[in-house]
Amino acid sequence: MSEEIKDQQAPAPKKSKKKLGIIGGVVAAVIVVAGAGFWVWHETPGFCGAICHTPMDPYLATYEAEPGEASVDKWGNEVSDAKAMTASYHRVAGATCLDCHESNLSLQIAEGVSWITGSYEVKANEVYGVVAVERSLDELAEAVGKDGETICLNDACHNNADGAPMTRDDLAALTADEFGHRNPHVDQHGSTTCSDCHKAHRASVNQCSACHTDALIPDGWISSADSRKLETA
């Protein structure tokens, strides 16, 4: 009789294993879904403002500004047209922070350590208390082993009709008749880069105005002299 009872009870461990397998599968599915959701969030600007250090908040606000409307820059200064801040119209075009602020694993680890230890550079600010220090396009590119202008001029961003990345000559041809007799994309001085004029989180600057008083200042943009005042304020 005892052997019959044992035989009848034998399948029980199989049911237990099956139950554990179902639970394990559910847990694994939850982890996968949560991980995928986190990765999607990681790709959005909200991640930068929520996870990164506090000085990122003003930068996020400039990204969310509406082109064509008055706004404020990352330092709290008024900008007559948010379109002058490239972050705002890149958002409208569907770009996220990581489309311009490229990253890699080693850089993300370094940034994470800086965030945890508080060892990142900030600048005192009357409106926000402190803000992150401004970086040039060349500095952002160097951090990921690239040339500065390739962050802008590439096959996924500023490209030609055939999909090939634009060159400086392509840009010069595109704006040949837009600014009168002085084309800002003809690099006469041989030392300028995109971010010298095009600012992502503050009003863009017509650097030609540093020498040429008749240089055209687009709506929302500022002169070189006004830019220097902001940078030293």
C-alpha positions in Angstrom: 0.0 0.0 0.0 2.8 2.4 0.9 4.3 1.9 -2.6 1.0 2.7 -4.2 0.8 6.0 -2.2 4.3 6.9 -3.3 3.5 6.2 -6.9 0.4 8.4 -6.7 2.3 11.2 -5.1 5.2 11.0 -7.6 3.9 13.6 -10.1 3.6 16.3 -7.5 7.3 17.6 -7.9 6.6 18.0 -11.6 3.7 20.3 -10.9 5.9 22.3 -8.5 8.6 22.6 -11.1 6.0 23.7 -13.7 4.7 26.4 -11.3 8.3 27.6 -10.7 8.9 27.7 -14.4 5.8 29.9 -15.0 6.8 32.2 -12.2 10.3 32.4 -13.6 9.0 33.2 -17.0 6.7 35.9 -15.7 9.6 37.5 -13.7 11.9 37.3 -16.8 9.2 39.0 -19.0 8.7 41.8 -16.4 12.4 42.4 -16.3 12.6 42.5 -20.2 9.6 44.9 -20.4 11.0 47.1 -17.6 14.4 47.1 -19.2 13.0 48.0 -22.6 10.9 50.8 -21.0 13.9 52.1 -19.2 16.0 52.1 -22.4 13.3 54.0 -24.3 13.1 56.5 -21.4 16.9 56.7 -21.5 16.7 58.0 -25.1 14.4 60.9 -24.2 15.2 64.4 -22.8 13.2 63.7 -19.7 15.8 61.2 -18.6 18.5 63.8 -18.7 16.5 66.2 -16.5 15.3 63.5 -14.1 18.4 61.3 -13.7 21.3 63.7 -14.4 22.4 66.5 -12.1 20.3 69.5 -11.3 22.1 71.9 -13.6 20.6 70.0 -16.6 17.1 71.5 -15.9 17.6 74.8 -17.7 19.0 72.9 -20.7 15.9 70.8 -20.9 13.7 73.9 -20.8 15.4 75.3 -23.8 14.8 72.0 -25.7 11.1 72.2 -24.9 10.7 75.9 -25.9 8.4 76.6 -28.9 10.1 78.1 -32.0 8.5 81.3 -33.0 7.7 82.2 -29.4 9.7 84.2 -26.8 11.6 82.1 -24.3 14.6 82.1 -22.0 18.0 80.6 -22.5 19.9 78.2 -20.2 21.1 81.2 -18.2 17.7 82.7 -17.7 18.1 85.5 -20.3 15.3 86.4 -22.6 15.3 85.1 -26.2 13.0 86.9 -28.5 12.5 83.8 -30.7 13.2 80.3 -29.4 14.0 79.3 -32.9 17.4 81.0 -32.3 18.2 78.1 -29.9 18.8 75.1 -32.1 17.7 72.6 -29.4 14.1 73.8 -29.8 13.8 73.4 -33.6 15.7 70.1 -33.5 13.0 68.9 -31.1 10.3 69.9 -33.6 12.3 67.9 -36.3 12.1 64.8 -34.0 15.7 64.9 -32.6 16.4 63.9 -29.0 19.3 64.9 -26.8 21.4 61.8 -27.7 21.1 62.6 -31.4 23.5 65.6 -30.9 25.1 64.6 -27.5 26.4 61.3 -28.7 27.7 58.9 -26.1 29.3 55.6 -25.5 29.6 53.2 -22.6 32.9 54.5 -21.2 31.6 58.1 -21.4 28.3 57.2 -19.7 30.2 55.4 -16.9 32.4 58.5 -16.4 29.3 60.8 -16.4 27.6 58.5 -13.9 30.6 58.7 -11.6 30.7 62.5 -11.9 27.0 62.7 -11.1 27.2 60.5 -8.0 30.3 62.2 -6.7 29.2 65.7 -7.7 32.4 66.3 -9.6 31.1 68.1 -12.6 31.7 71.7 -13.6 29.1 74.3 -12.9 28.8 78.0 -13.3 27.1 80.3 -10.8 23.8 81.8 -12.1 21.4 84.3 -10.6 18.3 82.6 -12.0 19.0 78.9 -11.5 21.7 79.0 -8.8 24.1 77.0 -10.9 24.1 75.6 -14.5 26.4 73.2 -16.3 29.4 74.7 -18.0 29.0 75.3 -21.8 30.9 72.9 -24.0 31.9 73.5 -27.6 31.0 71.2 -30.5 34.6 70.2 -30.7 34.7 69.2 -27.0 31.5 67.2 -27.3 32.9 65.4 -30.4 36.3 64.7 -28.9 34.6 62.9 -26.0 33.3 60.3 -28.4 36.3 60.2 -30.7 34.8 62.2 -33.6 35.5 65.4 -35.6 33.3 68.3 -34.4 31.3 69.1 -37.5 30.5 65.4 -38.2 28.0 65.6 -35.3 26.0 68.0 -37.5 27.1 67.1 -41.0 26.3 63.4 -41.4 24.0 61.2 -43.4 21.4 61.1 -40.7 21.2 64.9 -40.0 22.3 67.6 -42.3 22.7 65.8 -45.6 22.2 66.3 -49.4 19.4 65.0 -51.5 21.3 61.8 -52.2 21.7 61.1 -48.5 25.4 61.9 -48.4 26.6 64.2 -45.6 26.8 67.9 -46.4 30.2 69.5 -46.7 31.2 73.1 -45.9 31.0 73.8 -49.7 27.5 72.3 -49.8 26.4 74.6 -47.0 28.0 77.6 -48.7 26.1 76.9 -51.9 22.9 76.4 -50.0 23.1 79.9 -48.4 24.8 81.7 -51.3 21.9 84.1 -51.8 20.4 84.1 -48.3 22.7 86.6 -46.6 23.5 89.1 -49.3 27.1 89.7 -50.2 28.5 88.0 -47.1 27.9 84.2 -46.9 28.5 83.0 -43.3 29.2 79.5 -44.5 32.2 80.5 -46.6 34.9 79.9 -44.1 37.2 82.8 -45.0 39.0 82.7 -41.6 39.6 79.0 -41.6 39.0 78.5 -37.8 35.3 78.5 -37.3 33.0 75.6 -36.4 29.2 75.2 -36.4 28.8 75.9 -32.7 30.6 79.2 -32.9 27.4 80.7 -34.4 24.7 78.0 -33.9 24.0 77.7 -30.1 21.8 74.9 -28.9 20.6 76.2 -25.5 21.0 80.0 -25.9 20.5 82.5 -28.7 22.6 81.8 -31.7 25.3 84.4 -32.6 26.3 86.0 -35.8 30.0 86.0 -35.3 30.5 88.0 -38.5 29.2 91.0 -36.5 32.4 91.0 -34.5 34.1 92.9 -37.4 31.3 93.7 -39.8 28.8 96.1 -38.4 26.4 95.6 -41.3 26.2 91.8 -40.7 22.6 90.5 -40.8 21.3 89.4 -37.4 18.4 86.8 -37.9 15.3 86.9 -35.7 16.1 85.9 -32.1 19.9 85.8 -32.8 22.3 88.2 -31.1 25.5 90.0 -32.1 29.0 88.9 -31.2 29.3 91.8 -28.7 26.1 90.8 -26.9 27.3 87.2 -26.8 30.5 88.2 -25.1 28.5 90.1 -22.5 26.4 87.1 -21.7 29.5 84.8 -21.4 31.2 87.1 -18.9 28.2 88.0 -16.9 
